[in-house]
Amino acid sequence: MDAESDVALDILITNVVCVFRTRCHLNLRKIALEGANVIYKRDVGKVLMKLRKPRITATIWSSGKVICTGATSEEEAKFGARRLARSLQKLGFQVIFTDFKVVNVLAVCNMPFEIRLPEFTKNNRPHASYEPELHPAVCYRIKPLRATLQIFSTGSITVTGPNVKAVASAVEQIYPFVFESRKEIL
């Protein structure tokens, strides 16, 4: 970041999505009957299981694939996924915790100023798209990081990326561009 942008930006991670495999077939009916905090979605062929600590919701398929959502850090996501695998082991399944991967991170960052969205879009045309009739934010994509940013006129930025490092890099890269399109305080 350059000299005028030595402002500390707080990035609040709101959701980390991860997947893992159990390497065994899971009997969803057994999980629904014997598991705790479980919702059985028989018509869709999955079970939702909630953990209180860390606060995570897992979607479990009979194939052994599990998707965990709701964590607020990569470490918490892994801890929650391992706890979930352990609770499946306690139900009698031969679970082997494998192929763990963080697939998506959602974060929010607030700039200390408001942003002129039409000016920002004009200056960053190939990467930025703004349709105020459809959505109040500018959609800005950073392809090398596989990150998407929703930039609002209030200065709030919602960032979606494949991991926490990519989200932090995306905010650092976008700061100089939003800084030059900031609204001047009279």
DACOR-V406931 format. One record per backbone hydrogen bond with DSSP energy under -1.0 kcal/mol. NH is the residue of the N-H (numbers start at 1). CO is the residue of the C=O. E is the energy in kcal/mol with one decimal. If there is no record, write none. Layout:
nh: {NH/NH}
co: {CO/CO}
e: {E/E}
//
This chain:
nh: {5/12/14/15/16/17/18/19/20/21/22/26/31/32/33/34/35/39/41/45/46/47/48/49/50/51/56/56/57/58/59/60/61/64/66/67/68/69/77/78/79/80/81/82/83/84/85/86/87/88/89/90/92/93/95/96/98/101/103/104/105/106/107/108/109/111/115/116/117/120/121/122/123/124/128/129/134/135/138/139/140/141/142/147/148/149/150/151/152/155/157/158/159/160/161/167/168/169/170/171/172/173/174/175/178/179/180/182/183}
co: {2/108/106/106/71/104/68/101/66/98/64/62/27/28/29/30/31/48/46/41/41/60/39/58/37/56/51/54/69/49/67/47/65/61/20/59/18/57/73/74/75/76/77/78/79/80/81/82/83/84/85/86/89/88/93/22/21/19/17/17/161/15/159/12/157/155/153/181/115/116/117/118/119/120/124/139/131/131/151/129/149/127/147/142/160/140/158/138/156/152/109/150/107/148/105/163/164/165/166/167/168/169/170/171/174/175/176/179/114}
e: {-1.3/-3.0/-2.3/-1.8/-1.2/-3.1/-2.3/-2.6/-2.1/-2.8/-1.5/-2.5/-2.0/-2.6/-2.2/-2.7/-2.3/-2.7/-2.5/-1.5/-1.8/-2.3/-3.0/-2.6/-2.3/-2.9/-1.1/-1.2/-2.6/-3.3/-3.0/-3.2/-2.3/-1.7/-2.5/-2.3/-2.9/-2.7/-2.0/-2.1/-2.6/-2.6/-2.4/-2.4/-2.2/-2.2/-2.4/-2.2/-2.1/-1.9/-2.0/-2.0/-1.9/-1.6/-1.7/-2.6/-2.3/-2.2/-2.4/-1.6/-2.8/-3.0/-2.7/-2.6/-2.7/-2.9/-2.2/-3.1/-1.0/-2.3/-2.7/-2.2/-2.2/-1.4/-2.2/-2.2/-1.6/-2.8/-2.6/-2.9/-2.9/-1.7/-2.8/-1.9/-2.6/-3.1/-2.8/-2.7/-2.6/-1.7/-3.1/-2.3/-3.0/-2.7/-2.2/-1.8/-2.4/-2.3/-2.2/-1.9/-2.1/-2.4/-2.1/-1.6/-2.3/-2.5/-1.5/-1.2/-2.5}
//
